[in-house]
């Protein structure tokens, strides 16, 4: 009897809710959802919030819900009439499922997860109550690795990264790169929000995403808030997932995405007083 109770408690600890945004994601969303379907022995709730797609995204999701979903899972689909960005849309999904789950995963639609990565990260997350957010290494299906965990960005760094000059963007990316990480699980300034795992109680304490940011840098803001509230942001270098990384802000220099990104940067640096120094936040990351 004790063994049975222990197994049940362990599985309950690994109950997961996934919040996924889609926007014309027909190329990616089937593989993303099907990779979650492989977590068959866990209780999983998937909430997809569609930001007004004009392609076959919603039809693909409806087909998956009708034909393929395992019995242990739920798939909710919320369709918005227009693109409402990353924070408002994700918050709609979070509020929809947060009371029904023990763990939350914010996941991009162009990712493919795996069971080892999920379980290994959740074990770390539950190993210490001060572990707030954890994410994996990420690479494209072609094997190109991404900077999943990064330094807190200075204003100079962020401006370099949005300029339409490759050499300057590369310089900004190098400034953001964390050098000499040796630990398997290491603290980082912030994680790309393509794949975050968090406990539901942490989300309730840390709050929802800041809706004054439309598109980016919502990931920097939320991780800074976690550090400020006494939680760790961790990169788990033992595991990796596939992330095709569409990088919408890079496709055109003058675009709605870049304009919203710049507005978000101004808001972030005002909110946290980062215009001239980020030293007080760097000291938190130990």
Buried (B, 14 or more C-beta within 10 A) or exposed (E): EEEEEEEEEEEEBBBBBBBBBBBBBBBBBBBBBEBBBEBEEBBBBBBBBBBBBEBBBBEBBEEBBEEEBBEEBBBBBBBBEEBBBBBBBBBBBBEBBBEEBBBBBBBBBBBBBBBEBBEBBBBBBBEEEEBBBBBBBBBEEEEEEBBBBBBBBBBEBBBBBBEEEEEBBEBBBEBBEBEEBEEEBBBBBBBBBBBBBBBBEBBEEBEBBBBEBBBBBBBBBBBBBBBEEEBBBBBBBBBBBBBBBBEBBBEEEEEEBBEBBBBBBEBBBEBBEBEEEBEEBEEBBE
